[in-house]
Amino acid sequence: MSDMKRIIFLIGLTLVVASSSATEMMHLLSGGYDAKVLTQHEMDSILNTGDEARYKLEFENKQQLFRHSFMADYYVIDTKRNKRLRVSDGPIRDAKLSPNGKYVVYAKADNNLYIYKVDFETEVAITSDTNSEIFNGISDWLYEEEFGVTSLFEVSPDNKMVAFVRLNETGVPNFEWQTFLDGNYPQSHSLRYPKAGEVNAKASVCVYDIYYKSIRTMQLPDLKDGYIPRLRWGRQPQATKAEPQPMADLMVMQMNRDQTEMQVHRVNVKSTLSHPFYQESSKNCYLNFQLFDEWQWLNDGRVVVVSEKGGYVQAYMYSAQGVEQRLLTPEKRDVMRVYGWEPNSQTLYYLAATTPTTRHAYAYSLRKNSSTQITKGEGMHALTFSKDMLQYIDCYQSISTPNRYTLHSKGSSRVLLNNDSVAAAWKASGLQDKEFITIRTERGDVLNAWRVLPVGFDETKRYPVVMMQYSGPSSQRVTDSWRKRFAHYLSAQGYLVVCADGRGTDARGREWRNATYMQLGVKEAEDQISVAMYLRTLPYVDADRIALCGWSYGGYQTLMSMSVQPMIDGKPLWKCGMAIAPVTSWKFYDSAYTERYMRRPQVNDSGYEKADAIKLADQLKGNLLLVHGLADDNVHAQQSWLYIDALVKAGKQFEMQFYPDDNHFLRNGSNYEHLHNRLLLFLQNNL
């Protein structure tokens, strides 16, 4: 193409993007076809009609900290006294009401815990550490990002104790970055960020006695730099003559640093002594800490334990002494959620992956020793139960059905919200919907995938393809759910869009989930290559015009795949690729995530070497767009800087797009819209 023709082409392209196409993209990217949802508060109000709780908690002036945590001004609403009481004199975080509503426990910016006594309108400090590297009852960055928690404290059922995890970050390396858009000089930021193999925070468990205002440290096995990702009060035992006011046991989860050993301890908070209740270990895979969230404590002392020790995520009945009694869900399918136990009917309600792409809810009857599916409609179901487990709201969605909420009670049901208008608007738009396909790899594995055909698809024509993927361990991108975003916009521009879940992804059992253990990036690349090779065989695919795109782990997988891809007739399998916020070397990512799947570099050096995209940069084939937010606290821009250095040294040309002062999600201002315009322009210039 001559320079003049290229200029004319780019001008025309810019005009197209800036006109109606851009308007439609904005509509898609801004959630123009997103379904309306019922909030948790709305569903709780429907299910718990008549809840006359005297004290309620609300907040305002929210100030985001990291991905989930925030500071805010909190208020207690005392309905009896008709008073709105401010909790503390400034912003606080992770405020929780005690079970009786008379206390609010929270943390301040100094990382200390406090308690507000509602009836007396007074504040008392639980901890008073002056060392900013100590976090009392709240998560540091690592725990929040990789264990999905912001608070690590719980008030006992009898309102007498506050149990909390104490994290000491002393010795954890500091990561620093700068922002540039506010003021004449850069502003510096830092956080303790343990990278793979580096020093971790030290975790311990303490219990605060509200009446005596004293703190005791619980005696747990020393895991050194391991983790305490969860703690929870067990059931409140029944009073006896010998013990008229029994104390609930504290249940504490510990994991070793490699996350291959898990222990749940029952802790006597009076004596501080701990006793193992449940133990699990594995030599060739990681253990899923999140399964502890699904455990259920029954009134008679028994515990429903959720584990994947049998090859799938399943529920087991354990005695109060920690002895396995029965497997409750023998079916070879993963349990995704446990909703609760209804004692009168002796029924366990849970959600399972009926197929890898669908979710259904089931009722397990202990008396009948069998499960019954209680949801209808193929797709994704998510239930919210009332406190007594006698009624629930079913949120159902599928590729063709936006969120539909129905209330179920005593054998009857009624629609709460149907989103029919959203479905009608989507149908009227003329945009293409997703279709499920399966792809068999060269080694015989069957991958679940979806595709979006180009608008106006003609099977006699050949179309360029954009493969979108994430590929990270225990993730899923191929589910029967309602989401209309960038893939559909690309289809309107004449692209065939495909997404496939390879080995290591979720909802297909433990063996499939752990297939990439100790060697991230290798098998995932093999699977994406198999997908691209399959697409080349389709008569309506332009085999010379296939692109690969991914964000975060997907960005990493884009770089890995483009570096090991085969050449076909002198041309790369993928003509171009787009890597957004990619990891480029696992040695530079955080310890908890990386070591969960790779263990430490000190014990898996060969795995880290094979998984290092930087070391493969000289083998990169095809045109590349590299994108990163320069204030990314998760996948640091350092990852891209090091990769760029390797590309330059290898003489590789590439394109780059950076966003100052923006984080991992690129949502500041107009960056999100700009990014997707940039991706489209790159495709039109390179595919």
N, C-alpha and C positions, 0 to 999 in steps of 0.2 A: 504494500500500500504506500502510495506517495505521501510526502509530508502534507501536501495540500488536502488530499483526500482524507487523511487521518484527522486533520483539523476540522474539516467539514463533518466527518463522522462523529467526532467528540462533541462538537457543538450541537448536532442533532440529538445525540444521546442525552446530553445535559438537559435539553429542552423536554425530551420525553420524561426523564426522571423528575423534572421539576413540575410537570403538569399532572394530568389525571392519574398516571401510574403512581406517582409519588403520593398522591392523595389516597389511593387505595392501599398502598403500602402502609402509610401512616394509620389508616383505619385498622389494618390487620395487626401491626406492631403494637398499637395502643390498646389492643384488646377489644376491637370493635365488634367481634363476634364471640367474645367471651360470654359464658353463661352467667346470669345473676345467681348469687349464692346466698344461702342462709348463714348468718354468722353463728358462731358457737353460742353466743349470748341469746340469740333469737331461738335457737333450737332448745337450749336449756329452759328458756321461758315456756316454750310449748310443752316440753316433757315434764317439767316440775311445777306445774300450776299449783298454786297454794303454798309455795315455799315462802314462809314468813320469817326468814332469817333477819334477825334484828340488825346485824352489821353487814355492810357491803363496802367494797373497795373499788375506787375508780381513780383514774389518773388523767393528767393533761400536760401540755407543753413537753411532749416527747422529744428527747435528744438521742439519736442513734449513736451507739458506741461501735460495736462490730456487727457481724452479720445478724445476730438475734438480740443482743443485749442493748439496753437503753437506760437512760436516766429520765426521770419525770417527776412532776409534782403529784404526790399521792394524797388522797382524801378518804377518810372513813365516813360513811353515811350511817349515822345512828338513827334508825327509823323510829325508835321508841321516844327518844328525846327530840326528834326532828332537828338534828344537828348535823352539820357538815364540818368535820374536824380535819385540819391539815396535819398530815403525818410528817413530822420534822419541819425545820425551817428552811429547807432547800431541797434541790432535786435528789432523789434517792433511786435505787434500783432493786428489782426483784422482790418487791414487797409482797408478803403473804399474810393472810389472816389466819390466826389459830383456829382450830376446829370450833371453839365456842365463841369466836369472834371478838374476844376481849383483848387480844394482843395482835399487833402487827410487827412482824419481823422483817428486816430489810438491811441492805448495805448502803454505805455512802461511798463517796469518791475516794476516801482514805482506805478502802478495802476492809473496813471493819463492819461487824454486825451490830445492829441496834434493835431494841424492842420498844415499841410504843404501847403504853397501857391506856386503852381507850377510855375506861371509866374514870381514870385519874388525869387523863390528858398530859401524861408525862413520858419522857424519853429516857431510856437507860442504855448505856453502852454494854454490849455483851463482851466484845473484845476491844483491846486498846493498843494494838500493835502500831508502832511508829515506823516500821520498816515497810516501805511501799512495795517490796517484793513478796510480801506475804498476803495471800488472799484468803479471807475468812468467810466460808459459806458461799462464795461466788466463784465462778469459773474465770480462769485466765483465758488468754486468746486460744490456746491449744485445746483446752477442755471444751470451750464453746464451739470451736470449729469442728473438731473431730469426734467429740462425744455427744454433741447436740444438746448440751445443757448450759444454762446461764446461772442457775442457782444450784448450790450444793448444800442446802440445809432443809430440815424438815422438823416441824413441831409435832411432839408426841400426841397420840389420841386423847390423852388425859390432860393436855394443855400444861404439863408441868416441866417439860424438857424441850430443848432445842438441840438437835444433833446436826453437826456440820463437818464438812471436809475442810481441812486447812492445807493450803498449797503454799510451799515455800520455793520461790523461784530464784533464790540466791545461787549464783553460779551458772544459771541458764544464759547462753549467749544472747546479746542484744542485737536486734536488726534495726537499722536506721534508714529512713528515706526522707525526701524533701518534696514539698509542694511549692508552687511558683506563682500562682495566680492572685494571691492576696498580699499586696504590699510590694515595696521596692526590693525586698530581699527575700530569699527563700526561707521557708519555715521548716524546721527539722522535726521529725516525728520518730518515735522508737517504740519497740515492744520486745519483750522476752520471747524469742522464737527458737525453740530447739529444733535444729535440722537433724536429718537422719544421722544417728550415731553420736550426737552431741548430748550434753548434760540435760536431763529432764528435771522438772520440779519434783520436790519431795512431798508426798501426800500423807496425811494422818487424819484421824477422826476424833473429834471432841464432842462432849455433851455439856450443855449449859443448863444448870438447875435454876429455874426462874425464881423459885421461892428463896433459896439460899444464895442466889447470885454467885454461884461457883462453877468452875469449869474443870472437868476431868477428861484426861486423854485416854482413849480406849486402847487396850492391849491387843494389837493385831500382829500377825506375822510380818516381819520386815521384808518387804519386796524391793527395798532400795529405791530404784528409779522406775518402779512399776506404777500402776494406775488404780485409783478408786473412782471409777466413773459413775457409780450409783450407790445411794444409801436409801433405806426405806424402813419405816416403822412397820413391824408385823402386826398381826391382829391384836386387839386388846383382850386378854384372857378374862374369863368369867371370875367374878369375886368368889372367894371361899371364906370359911371361918378362919382358917389359918392365914389367909392373905386377903383381907377385905378390900384392899385397894391395890390390885396387882399392877405391875408395870409392864407395858408392852415391850417385847424384845425389839432390838434394833438389828436390822438385816443390812449387812455391808458387803458389797461386791468388791473384790480385789482381782486385778489381772497383772500378770507379769509383763515386762516391757514388750516382749515379742507377741503378746496377746494370744498365746498358745495354751495358757493355763488360767483357769478361772475358779475362784473360790467364793462362795457365799457364806458368810459367817453370821451366826446368831450371837449377838453381843448383849451381855448383862450390863446395863448402864450403871448399876449400883456398884457392882464389884469390878467393873471395867474389863472382865474376862470375856474372851471370845471362844466359840466352839464351831467347828466346821459343820454347816448344814448341807451344803451341796458342793461337789467338786467335779471339774471336767478338764481334760487336757487333750492335746492333739500334737502329734509329731510332724504331720505333713499338711496342716492347714491352720488358719486363724479361727478364733472363736468370736461369735457375734455378741458383743456386749448388750446390744439393743434388745435381745430376747428377754432380758430381765424385766424390762418394762411391761411385758405381757404376763408376768406371773400373777397369780391370784391367791390371796390368803382367805381361806374359808373360816366360818365361825367356829367350827369344831377343831381348828388347829391344823387341818390338812392344807397342803399347798399345791396348786396347779403349777407345775414347772414346765417351761417351754425351752426346748433344746433341739439342735439338729444332730445329736449324737447318733441317731438312727439312719442318717443319710438324707433326711428331709426335716424341715422345721415342724416339730410335732409337740403335742401337749401330753403331759404325764401327770398322774396323781401321785403325790408323795404324802407320807404320814407326817405328823407334827414333829417326829424325831428325825426326819430326813431320809426315810426309807421308801424306795420306789414301790408303788403298789399296782399301778395299772397304766398301760398306754391307752390314752383316750382317743387319739386320732391316728389309727394305723394306716390310713390311706397314703399312698405315695404322692403327696402334694404338699407344698409348703403352706403352713399356717402363717398368715401375714399379721393378724391382730387377734387378741383375745379380749372380748368385750366385758365379760364378767360371768359370775355364777349366780343362778337363781336357786336359793336353798330349798324352797318348798317343793319344787318339781325336780330338784337335783339335776339341773340343766346347765351346761356350759355353752355360751354363745361365742362364736369365733368367725373370723374371715379367712378364707383360704384361696390360693391360686388354683382354681379348678382346671385351668389351662395356663400356660405361661402368660397369656395376654388377657385373661379375664379373672375376675374376683367374684366369689359368691360367699354369702354368709350361711353358717350352719348352726344347728342346735344339737348338741350332744347330750343324750339322756343317759345318766349313770344307771338308772333302773333298767333300761332296755339295752344298754351298752351298744348304742348305735347313734349315728349322726343323720340328721335330716336337713336337706337344703331348704332354706326359708326365703330366699330371694329369687325373683323371676326376672328374665330379660338378660340376654347375653351381653356382656360388657363389664364395666367396673362398678361394684357396689361398695359403699362405705356407710356404716351404721353408727348412729348415736343413740344410746340407751338412756332411759330414765334411771333414777337411782335405785328403784326397786326391781329393775330388769323386766318389767311387765309390759312396757311399750317402747317403741323405737322409731326413729326417723331413718329412712333409707334414702341415701343420695345415690342415684343411678345415672350413669352416663355411658355412652359408647361413641364410636367414630361418627355415627349419624344422629345421635341423640344428645343434646346438651343437658346439663344437670337437671334431673327431675327428682323432686323431694316428695316423699309420701310418708304419712304417719300411720303406723300399724299398732293396733291395740285390741286385744281380746278377739282376735280373728277377723277384725274389720280393718279397712284402710281408707284413707282419703288423701287426695293430692293437695300439697301445700304450695308448691311452686313447680310449674312445668316448663318454662322457658320456650314455649311454642313460638313466640315472636322472634326469638333468636334463631330458631331453626328455620322459620319462614324467610327471614332476612338472608340467611346463608344460602338457602335454595334459590332465592331471587337474584343473588349476586352473580350466578353463572360460574363461580369458581369450582374447581375440581375437589372432590373429597379423597381421603386416603383409602387405599385398598390393601388388604392383607395379602402377602405372598410368602412362600417358603422357598428357601434356596439351599440346595445340597452342596456342601463343600467337597473338595477333592478327597478329603479323608473320610467322607461319609456322614459328617454331622449335618443336621438339618437346622438352619437358622431361621428364626422368625423375622419378618421384615414387613415394612409397608412401603407403598409407592404412591405418588401423586402424579397422575398423567398430565401432560400439558393441556391447557385449555384449547378446545377444538382439536383434540387428538385425532390423528389420521394414521391408521396402522400401516399405510403404504409409504409414509414418510419416515425419515430418520431424525432423531432428536438428540441434542446434547443432554448429558446426565450430570446432576449434582448429587453426590453421595454425602448425606449428613449423618454423623455418628458421634457418640460419646465413648462407648466401649469400656468405661471404667468398671472396676470390680463391684459386684453387687448392685449395679445400676440397671435401669431399664428405660429404653426409649420406644419400644414397640409394645404398646398396650392398646386395648380397645377403649379409648377415651377420647373425649371431645377437646380438641385444641387446634385452632386455626391461626397460624402465624406465618413465618417467613417461607416455609416450604410451599404454601399455597400461593404466596405472592410470586415465587419463582416459577411455579407452574403457569401462572398468568403471563409470564414473560417468555414462554416457549420452552421451558426446561422440564425434563423428567426428573423428579426428585425421589430418592430412595434412601431408606434408613434400615439397617440391619443390626440386630443384637447378636454379638458373637460370644465365644466362650468367655466365662468369667462373670457374665451378667446374671440377673436375679430370676427367681421363681421357677427354676428348673432343678432344684435339688442341690445338695452339697457338692457332689462330684463336679457338676457343671460350674458351680460358683467358684470352686477352688482350682479350676483348670489352669489359671494363670499364676498361681501362687509361686513366689520366688523368682518369677521371670516376667514381670510386667512388660507389656508392649510387644512381645514376640508373637504369641499366639493370636492376639487381637489383630495384628497386622496381617497374619496369614489368612484370617477369616475375611478381612476387608478385601484382600486381594482376590479371594475366591468369589466374593460378591461381584467385584468389578469384572472378573473373567466370565462369570455367568451373564452379566448384563451385555457383554460384547456379543454374545450369541443371539440376542434378540433382534429380529429383523427391523424393528423400529428404533433401534439405538445406533447412534453414530459412534462407532467404536473408537474413533480417534478423538472424541470430544467428551471425556469423562473427567469430572472434577471431584475433589475430596474436601470436606469442610468439617471443622470441629472446634469446640470451645473448651478450655481448661484441659481435662483429661482428653477430650476429643481433639484439642489442638495438638497435644502431645502425640496422640495416635496418628494424626495427619502427618506430622513430621516423620515418625517412625515408618509409617506405611510408604510414604514417598521415597524413603531412603533405601528400602529393601524391595521395592516393586520391580517386576521384570520389565525388560525392554521387549517390545513386540514389533517385528519388522522395523527395527531401528528407532521406534518411538516408545516413550514411557507409557505405562498402563494408564496413569493419571496425567492428563496434559497439564493440569494446574491444581493447586491446593491452597486453602485458606486456614491458617492456624491462629486462633484467637486465645490470648492469655495462656499459652502452653507451658506446661512443665517441659523442660528440656533435659534435665538430669535429676534423678531422684535423690542424689546426694545433697541437693539444695532445697528439698521440700521438707515439710515438718515431720518430726519423728513419729508421732502417733499414727498418722495415716500411712506413711511410707513403710514403716517397720511392721505394720499389721499385715501387709501383703508381701514384703520383701525381706523382713528381718533387718538386722543392722548391717551396714556395709562391712563391718569387721568380720562377719560370719558368712556373708553372701557376696563377696567381691565380684565373682564371675557373673552373678545375676545382675548386679548393678552395671557392670561393663556392657553386657548385652542389651540392657534397657536404656542406655545412654544415647539420646538423640544427638547430643553434641559430638560424640565420637563417630557418629554416622553422617555428620553434616557434609563431608566430602563426597558422599554417595547420593546426595539428594538429586532427584531427577524431576523435571517439570518446573513450571513457573510457580513461584511462591509469594503469597501475601502474608506477612507476619504482623499481628496486631497485639498491642498491649496497653493497658492503663498504667501510667507511671507511678500511681499511688496504690498499687495493688498490694494489700497486706497479706494476701493468701498465697498466690503464685507471684513471687516478686519479679519485678521487671529485670532483675539480675539474670533470671532464667533466659530472657530474650537477648540481653546484652552478650552473654557468653555464647549463645548460639550464633548471633550475628558475627561475633569475632571469628568463630570457626568457619562460617560461610565465607567471610572475606579472605581468610587465610587459604581456603580451598579454591578461591577464584570464582565463587558462585554468585551470580547476579540474582537479585530478589527485590521485592517491593516491601515497604514497611509503612505502618500507620500507627502512630502513638497518640494517646490522649492524656494530656497533663492533668494532674490532680484527681484522676479518676481511679476507681477501684476495680475489683475483679469483674464486676457486672456492667460497667460502662453505662451507668444510668444518669450521670451528671448532665444536666441541661439537655442539649440537643444531641449528645454524643451517640445515644442509641440509634436514633434515626440516621445520623451521619454515617455510623458504622455500616448499617445495612445498605445504604446508598453506595458506600465504598465497595462492599462485597459485590453488589450487582455490577458496578462499573468494572471491577476486576474481572468478573466472569465474562462480560461482554467484550473486553479487550483481549482476554487470554484463552477463552474457550470457543 
